[in-house]
Amino acid sequence: MNLPDTPVERARRTRERAEELGRAADRATDPEHRQRLREKSRRLLGEESEVQEGS
């Protein structure tokens, strides 16, 4: 699969991945795993906002 690699497309994919992680965290039964998934989701969203601020 050859996706366009524009900043907008990367931001969209990052946001989608963060949302997927958030949904996985909601379904997780282990509290530690749930926390790790939520932290990773927040990191991805934070990186996305840093990239957008730099544009």
C-alpha positions as CSV (number, residue, x, y, z in Angstrom):
1,M,0.0,0.0,0.0
2,N,1.5,3.3,-1.1
3,L,0.0,6.1,0.9
4,P,0.7,9.8,0.1
5,D,3.3,11.1,2.6
6,T,2.2,14.7,3.0
7,P,2.2,16.3,6.4
8,V,-1.6,16.4,6.4
9,E,-1.8,12.7,5.6
10,R,0.7,11.8,8.3
11,A,-1.2,13.8,10.8
12,R,-4.5,12.1,9.8
13,R,-2.9,8.6,10.1
14,T,-1.3,9.5,13.5
15,R,-4.7,10.8,14.8
16,E,-6.4,7.6,13.6
17,R,-3.7,5.5,15.3
18,A,-4.1,7.4,18.6
19,E,-7.9,6.9,18.4
20,E,-7.4,3.2,17.8
21,L,-5.2,3.0,20.9
22,G,-7.7,4.9,22.9
23,R,-10.4,2.4,21.9
24,A,-8.1,-0.5,22.8
25,A,-7.5,1.1,26.2
26,D,-11.2,1.2,26.8
27,R,-11.5,-2.5,26.1
28,A,-8.3,-3.5,28.0
29,T,-9.0,-5.5,31.2
30,D,-5.5,-5.2,32.7
31,P,-5.2,-1.7,34.4
32,E,-1.4,-1.5,33.6
33,H,-2.0,-2.3,29.9
34,R,-4.9,0.2,29.8
35,Q,-2.6,2.9,31.2
36,R,0.2,2.1,28.8
37,L,-2.2,2.3,25.8
38,R,-3.6,5.6,27.0
39,E,-0.1,7.1,27.5
40,K,0.9,6.0,24.0
41,S,-2.2,7.6,22.6
42,R,-1.5,10.8,24.4
43,R,2.1,10.8,23.2
44,L,1.0,10.3,19.6
45,L,-1.5,13.2,19.9
46,G,1.2,15.4,21.5
47,E,3.6,14.6,18.7
48,E,1.0,15.5,16.1
49,S,0.3,18.9,17.8
50,E,4.0,19.7,17.9
51,V,4.3,19.0,14.2
52,Q,1.3,21.2,13.4
53,E,2.7,24.0,15.5
54,G,6.0,23.8,13.6
55,S,4.3,24.1,10.2
